[in-house]
Amino acid sequence: MFKPMNLHRFKNKTARSFSGCLLFLLLCFQLFWTNSSLAASEAQTKAKLEKVQQQILQTQTDLKQNSKQLNQIEQALKKTDRAIGQVTNELRKTESSLVQTKQQIKELEQQQKELEAIKAEQLNILSAQIKSAYQVGQHDYLKMMLNQDSPATLERMLSYYQYLNQARLSAIDKLKITLAALEQNKLVLNQTQQELAQLLQLQTDKKAELVNLKAQQKENLLQLSQIIKTDEQQLANLKQDENALTAALEALAEAVEALPEQLDFSGLSQVKGKLLWPTKGQVKDYFGRTKSGQLRWKGIVINAPSGQLINNIYAGRVIFSDWLKGYGLVLVVEHGDGFMSLYGHNQALLKEVGDIVRAGEPIALVGQSGGQNTPGLYFEIRHQGKPVDPTKWCN
């Protein structure tokens, strides 16, 4: 017997269905809104970090120098260091393009050989077909019609004629395709060889420009040493550089705290003693040892050849990538939970502000920017603004 549905149960079921649909729609809207907000937030984050970076650079520019001449030389050094970084990056891109272009030429030349072999084989096949057609062609259709051959023989000969014609036409079509491919391959090969010649010339020009810039850098360093002669002057200059760096890192830390949380960087606490070394080389100056007067090293200096890769020690986000007084071309990575790593005296910076970098990813090249006489990497790790000994964190 039919039982009427309970009205109360029907209303509850309807309400649950409506609530489920509403919840699904809300989740879809939230997902769309989250993706849109994330993209906008990333752009805002990069803009804020770039603004802080510009403020730091402006603050350093505004610092009062003991000597106007010293300021002029340091500005010249800054300009030269930046130019070296730019030319080095351009040279790296050129050399990368050279490798790709040479590989492309190698592949095109191999294709050329293969196409030539196919062409020779197709010509041999076509030649044999033409010869066969000529021999069979001595017996024309009229003769076969008038002779005493049976209809079966006549049909077989006609089929053979058609087969030869089709095979010959097919061979000709294949040969045409091969010849067209050969012509296209030659054209691309010629263009690629011209590109290679241009890249080689560009590489030569960039290397010459880099040599000139490094000579200019050396001249700037000589002028700088002539002005800062006494130990007192050197100490005062080092103090000013260190204070400027500390102020810059504090400003960056405040900026990071104010940024919206986008990526969950967990810091370095769990990987202490297991971090990658940023580059290969011998440690020259150790954390905590005397630098000059009462100043002590807040990081380490690793001797390494100019141009050697510097790798990021752990996952994070680039929050500074520019020139700083006394430290040259500097890159700073924020790792979360108040941890930062700093890489100074670079020849070139491979990453920009806002870039997300993985552990072991190349971020810079070893150099001697910032007034150094020899190439090497200045490396710091800081937690909550305080420097820690990198040798206890890297394995």
C-alpha positions as CSV (number, residue, x, y, z in Angstrom):
1,M,0.0,0.0,0.0
2,F,1.3,3.5,-0.9
3,K,2.5,5.4,2.1
4,P,2.6,9.2,1.9
5,M,6.1,10.6,2.6
6,N,6.6,12.3,5.9
7,L,6.5,16.1,5.3
8,H,9.1,16.8,7.9
9,R,11.5,14.2,6.4
10,F,10.9,15.6,2.9
11,K,11.7,19.1,4.1
12,N,14.9,18.0,5.8
13,K,16.0,16.1,2.7
14,T,15.3,19.1,0.5
15,A,17.2,21.4,2.9
16,R,20.2,19.0,3.0
17,S,20.3,18.9,-0.8
18,F,20.1,22.6,-1.1
19,S,22.8,23.0,1.5
20,G,25.1,20.6,-0.4
21,C,24.6,22.4,-3.6
22,L,25.3,25.7,-1.9
23,L,28.4,24.4,-0.3
24,F,29.7,23.1,-3.6
25,L,29.1,26.4,-5.3
26,L,30.9,28.2,-2.4
27,L,33.9,25.9,-2.7
28,C,34.1,26.5,-6.4
29,F,33.9,30.2,-5.9
30,Q,36.5,30.0,-3.1
31,L,38.9,28.0,-5.4
32,F,38.5,30.5,-8.2
33,W,38.9,33.5,-5.8
34,T,42.0,31.8,-4.2
35,N,43.8,31.3,-7.5
36,S,43.0,34.9,-8.6
37,S,44.1,36.3,-5.2
38,L,47.3,34.2,-5.2
39,A,48.4,35.6,-8.6
40,A,47.6,39.2,-7.5
41,S,49.3,38.6,-4.2
42,E,52.5,37.3,-5.9
43,A,52.6,40.4,-8.0
44,Q,52.1,42.6,-5.0
45,T,54.8,40.8,-3.1
46,K,57.3,41.3,-5.8
47,A,56.4,45.0,-6.1
48,K,56.7,45.5,-2.3
49,L,60.1,43.7,-2.2
50,E,61.4,45.8,-5.2
51,K,60.2,49.0,-3.4
52,V,62.1,48.0,-0.3
53,Q,65.2,47.2,-2.4
54,Q,65.0,50.7,-4.0
55,Q,64.7,52.3,-0.6
56,I,67.8,50.5,0.7
57,L,69.8,51.5,-2.4
58,Q,68.6,55.1,-2.0
59,T,69.6,55.1,1.7
60,Q,73.1,53.9,0.8
61,T,73.4,56.6,-1.9
62,D,72.4,59.2,0.7
63,L,75.0,58.1,3.3
64,K,77.5,60.8,4.0
65,Q,81.0,60.0,3.0
66,N,84.1,61.3,4.7
67,S,85.5,62.2,1.3
68,K,83.7,63.4,-1.8
69,Q,86.4,61.7,-3.8
70,L,85.8,58.4,-2.0
71,N,82.1,58.6,-2.9
72,Q,82.9,59.3,-6.5
73,I,85.2,56.3,-6.7
74,E,82.7,54.0,-5.0
75,Q,80.0,55.1,-7.4
76,A,82.3,54.4,-10.3
77,L,83.0,51.0,-8.7
78,K,79.3,50.3,-8.4
79,K,78.7,51.2,-12.0
80,T,81.6,49.0,-13.2
81,D,80.5,46.0,-11.0
82,R,76.9,46.3,-12.3
83,A,78.2,46.5,-15.9
84,I,80.4,43.4,-15.3
85,G,77.3,41.6,-14.0
86,Q,75.2,42.5,-17.0
87,V,77.9,41.6,-19.6
88,T,78.6,38.3,-17.8
89,N,74.9,37.4,-17.9
90,E,74.7,38.4,-21.6
91,L,77.8,36.3,-22.3
92,R,76.3,33.3,-20.5
93,K,73.2,33.5,-22.6
94,T,75.3,33.9,-25.8
95,E,77.4,30.8,-24.8
96,S,74.2,28.8,-24.1
97,S,72.8,29.8,-27.5
98,L,76.1,28.8,-29.1
99,V,75.8,25.3,-27.6
100,Q,72.2,24.9,-28.8
101,T,73.1,26.3,-32.3
102,K,76.1,23.9,-32.7
103,Q,73.9,21.0,-31.7
104,Q,71.3,22.1,-34.1
105,I,73.9,22.3,-36.9
106,K,75.1,18.8,-36.0
107,E,71.6,17.4,-36.3
108,L,70.9,19.2,-39.6
109,E,74.1,17.9,-41.0
110,Q,73.1,14.4,-40.0
111,Q,69.7,14.9,-41.5
112,Q,71.5,16.1,-44.7
113,K,73.5,12.9,-44.9
114,E,70.4,10.7,-44.3
115,L,68.4,12.6,-47.0
116,E,71.3,12.3,-49.5
117,A,71.3,8.5,-48.9
118,I,67.6,8.3,-49.4
119,K,67.9,10.4,-52.5
120,A,70.6,8.0,-53.9
121,E,68.5,5.0,-53.1
122,Q,65.3,6.5,-54.7
123,L,67.3,7.4,-57.9
124,N,68.5,3.8,-58.1
125,I,65.0,2.4,-57.7
126,L,63.6,4.9,-60.3
127,S,66.4,4.1,-62.7
128,A,65.7,0.4,-62.5
129,Q,62.0,1.0,-63.0
130,I,62.6,3.1,-66.1
131,K,65.0,0.5,-67.5
132,S,62.4,-2.2,-66.9
133,A,59.6,-0.1,-68.4
134,Y,61.8,0.5,-71.5
135,Q,62.4,-3.2,-72.0
136,V,58.8,-4.1,-71.6
137,G,57.8,-1.2,-73.8
138,Q,59.3,-3.0,-76.9
139,H,56.0,-5.0,-77.0
140,D,53.3,-2.4,-77.4
141,Y,49.7,-2.9,-76.8
142,L,48.8,-3.3,-80.5
143,K,51.3,-6.1,-81.0
144,M,49.9,-7.9,-78.0
145,M,46.3,-7.5,-79.3
146,L,47.2,-8.9,-82.7
147,N,49.3,-11.8,-81.6
148,Q,47.9,-15.3,-80.7
149,D,48.3,-14.8,-76.9
150,S,45.4,-15.9,-74.8
151,P,43.2,-13.4,-73.0
152,A,44.7,-14.4,-69.7
153,T,48.2,-13.6,-70.8
154,L,47.0,-10.3,-72.3
155,E,45.3,-9.4,-69.0
156,R,48.4,-10.3,-67.0
157,M,50.6,-8.1,-69.2
158,L,48.2,-5.1,-68.9
159,S,48.3,-5.5,-65.1
160,Y,52.1,-5.5,-65.2
161,Y,52.1,-2.3,-67.3
162,Q,49.8,-0.6,-64.8
163,Y,52.0,-1.8,-61.9
164,L,55.1,-0.4,-63.4
165,N,53.5,2.9,-64.1
166,Q,52.2,3.2,-60.6
167,A,55.5,2.2,-59.0
168,R,57.3,4.7,-61.2
169,L,54.9,7.5,-60.4
170,S,55.2,6.7,-56.7
171,A,59.0,6.7,-56.8
172,I,59.0,10.0,-58.6
173,D,56.6,11.5,-55.9
174,K,58.9,10.2,-53.1
175,L,61.9,11.6,-54.9
176,K,60.2,15.0,-55.2
177,I,59.5,15.0,-51.4
178,T,63.1,14.1,-50.6
179,L,64.5,16.8,-52.9
180,A,62.2,19.4,-51.3
181,A,63.3,18.2,-47.8
182,L,66.9,18.5,-48.9
183,E,66.4,22.0,-50.2
184,Q,64.7,23.0,-47.0
185,N,67.4,21.4,-44.9
186,K,70.1,23.2,-46.8
187,L,68.3,26.5,-46.3
188,V,67.9,26.0,-42.5
189,L,71.4,24.8,-42.2
190,N,72.7,27.9,-44.0
191,Q,70.7,30.2,-41.8
192,T,71.8,28.4,-38.6
193,Q,75.5,28.6,-39.7
194,Q,75.0,32.4,-40.2
195,E,73.5,32.6,-36.7
196,L,76.5,30.7,-35.4
197,A,78.9,33.2,-37.0
198,Q,77.0,36.1,-35.5
199,L,76.9,34.5,-32.0
200,L,80.7,33.8,-32.2
201,Q,81.3,37.4,-33.1
202,L,79.0,38.5,-30.2
203,Q,80.8,36.2,-27.9
204,T,84.2,37.7,-28.9
205,D,82.8,41.3,-28.4
206,K,81.4,40.5,-25.0
207,K,84.6,38.8,-23.8
208,A,86.6,41.9,-25.0
209,E,84.1,44.2,-23.2
210,L,84.4,42.1,-20.0
211,V,88.2,42.3,-20.1
212,N,88.0,46.1,-20.4
213,L,85.5,46.3,-17.6
214,K,87.7,44.2,-15.3
215,A,90.6,46.4,-16.1
216,Q,88.5,49.4,-15.2
217,Q,87.4,47.6,-12.0
218,K,91.1,47.1,-11.1
219,E,91.8,50.8,-11.7
220,N,88.9,51.7,-9.4
221,L,90.3,49.4,-6.7
222,L,93.7,51.1,-7.0
223,Q,92.2,54.5,-6.6
224,L,90.2,53.3,-3.6
225,S,93.3,52.0,-1.9
226,Q,95.1,55.2,-2.5
227,I,92.4,57.2,-0.6
228,I,91.9,54.7,2.2
229,K,95.5,54.4,3.3
230,T,95.5,54.3,7.1
231,D,94.1,51.5,9.4
232,E,91.8,54.1,11.0
233,Q,90.3,54.9,7.6
234,Q,89.9,51.3,6.7
235,L,88.2,50.5,10.0
236,A,85.8,53.4,9.6
237,N,84.9,52.4,6.1
238,L,84.4,48.8,7.2
239,K,82.2,49.9,10.1
240,Q,80.1,52.0,7.7
241,D,79.7,49.1,5.3
242,E,78.7,46.7,8.0
243,N,76.2,49.1,9.5
244,A,74.7,49.7,6.1
245,L,74.4,45.9,5.6
246,T,72.8,45.4,9.0
247,A,70.3,48.2,8.3
248,A,69.5,46.8,4.9
249,L,68.8,43.3,6.3
250,E,66.7,44.7,9.1
251,A,64.6,46.6,6.5
252,L,64.2,43.4,4.5
253,A,63.2,41.4,7.6
254,E,60.5,44.0,8.3
255,A,59.3,43.9,4.7
256,V,59.1,40.1,4.8
257,E,57.1,40.2,8.1
258,A,54.6,42.5,6.4
259,L,54.1,40.3,3.3
260,P,51.1,38.1,3.0
261,E,51.8,34.4,3.5
262,Q,52.0,32.7,0.1
263,L,54.4,29.9,0.4
264,D,55.2,27.8,3.5
265,F,58.9,28.1,3.9
266,S,59.8,26.2,7.1
267,G,63.1,27.8,7.9
268,L,66.5,26.0,8.4
269,S,66.2,24.7,11.9
270,Q,65.4,21.1,10.8
271,V,68.3,21.0,8.4
272,K,71.0,22.4,10.6
273,G,74.3,20.7,9.7
274,K,72.8,19.3,6.5
275,L,72.7,22.4,4.3
276,L,74.5,22.5,1.0
277,W,77.6,24.6,0.7
278,P,76.9,27.5,-1.7
279,T,80.1,26.9,-3.7
280,K,83.3,24.9,-3.8
281,G,86.4,26.4,-2.3
282,Q,88.5,26.9,0.8
283,V,87.3,29.0,3.7
284,K,89.5,32.0,4.0
285,D,87.9,34.0,6.8
286,Y,85.9,32.3,9.5
287,F,82.8,33.5,11.4
288,G,83.6,35.3,14.7
289,R,87.3,35.9,13.9
290,T,88.8,39.3,13.9
291,K,88.1,41.3,10.7
292,S,89.7,44.6,11.7
293,G,90.1,46.3,15.0
294,Q,87.2,45.2,17.1
295,L,85.1,44.2,14.1
296,R,84.5,40.4,13.7
297,W,83.4,38.4,10.7
298,K,79.6,37.9,10.7
299,G,79.9,35.4,7.9
300,I,82.6,33.5,6.0
301,V,84.7,34.2,2.9
302,I,85.2,31.2,0.5
303,N,88.1,31.5,-1.9
304,A,86.8,30.4,-5.4
305,P,87.6,31.1,-9.0
306,S,85.8,34.0,-10.8
307,G,82.7,32.8,-12.6
308,Q,82.2,29.7,-10.6
309,L,78.5,28.9,-9.9
310,I,77.0,29.8,-6.5
311,N,74.1,27.6,-5.5
312,N,71.2,28.4,-3.1
313,I,71.6,26.5,0.2
314,Y,67.9,25.8,0.7
315,A,64.4,26.5,-0.7
316,G,63.3,30.2,-0.4
317,R,62.5,33.4,-2.0
318,V,64.9,36.1,-3.3
319,I,64.3,39.3,-1.4
320,F,67.3,41.4,-2.6
321,S,69.3,41.3,-5.8
322,D,71.5,44.3,-6.4
323,W,74.7,46.1,-5.4
324,L,75.5,47.1,-1.8
325,K,78.4,49.3,-0.6
326,G,81.3,47.2,0.6
327,Y,79.7,43.9,-0.5
328,G,79.3,44.4,-4.3
329,L,76.6,42.5,-6.1
330,V,74.6,40.9,-3.3
331,L,71.7,38.3,-3.4
332,V,69.6,37.6,-0.2
333,V,67.3,34.6,0.1
334,E,64.5,34.4,2.7
335,H,63.9,30.8,3.9
336,G,61.0,31.4,6.4
337,D,60.9,31.4,10.2
338,G,63.2,34.4,10.3
339,F,66.1,32.7,8.4
340,M,68.0,34.5,5.6
341,S,71.1,33.6,3.6
342,L,73.3,36.2,2.0
343,Y,75.8,35.9,-0.9
344,G,78.1,38.8,-1.6
345,H,81.0,40.0,-3.9
346,N,79.4,38.2,-6.9
347,Q,80.4,38.7,-10.5
348,A,76.8,38.3,-11.7
349,L,73.4,37.7,-10.2
350,L,71.2,35.1,-11.9
351,K,68.0,35.7,-10.0
352,E,65.7,38.7,-9.4
353,V,63.7,39.9,-6.5
354,G,60.6,37.8,-6.0
355,D,62.0,34.6,-7.6
356,I,61.4,31.3,-5.8
357,V,64.6,29.3,-5.7
358,R,65.1,25.6,-4.9
359,A,67.9,24.0,-2.9
360,G,71.0,23.7,-5.1
361,E,69.7,26.0,-7.8
362,P,72.3,28.4,-9.3
363,I,71.7,31.9,-8.2
364,A,75.0,33.8,-8.8
365,L,78.6,33.6,-10.0
366,V,81.7,34.1,-7.9
367,G,83.4,37.4,-8.4
368,Q,85.2,40.3,-6.6
369,S,82.7,43.1,-6.7
370,G,82.4,45.6,-3.9
371,G,86.1,46.5,-3.8
372,Q,87.8,43.0,-3.4
373,N,91.3,42.3,-4.8
374,T,90.7,38.6,-5.3
375,P,87.6,36.6,-6.3
376,G,85.6,34.8,-3.6
377,L,82.2,34.5,-2.0
378,Y,81.1,36.3,1.2
379,F,78.4,34.1,2.8
380,E,76.1,34.7,5.7
381,I,73.2,33.0,7.5
382,R,71.0,35.0,9.8
383,H,68.2,34.1,12.1
384,Q,65.9,36.7,13.5
385,G,68.4,39.3,12.3
386,K,71.4,37.7,14.2
387,P,74.3,36.2,12.2
388,V,75.0,32.5,12.9
389,D,78.1,30.4,12.1
390,P,77.6,29.0,8.5
391,T,80.1,26.2,9.1
392,K,77.8,24.7,11.8
393,W,74.9,24.7,9.3
394,C,76.5,23.5,6.1
395,N,77.8,20.0,5.6
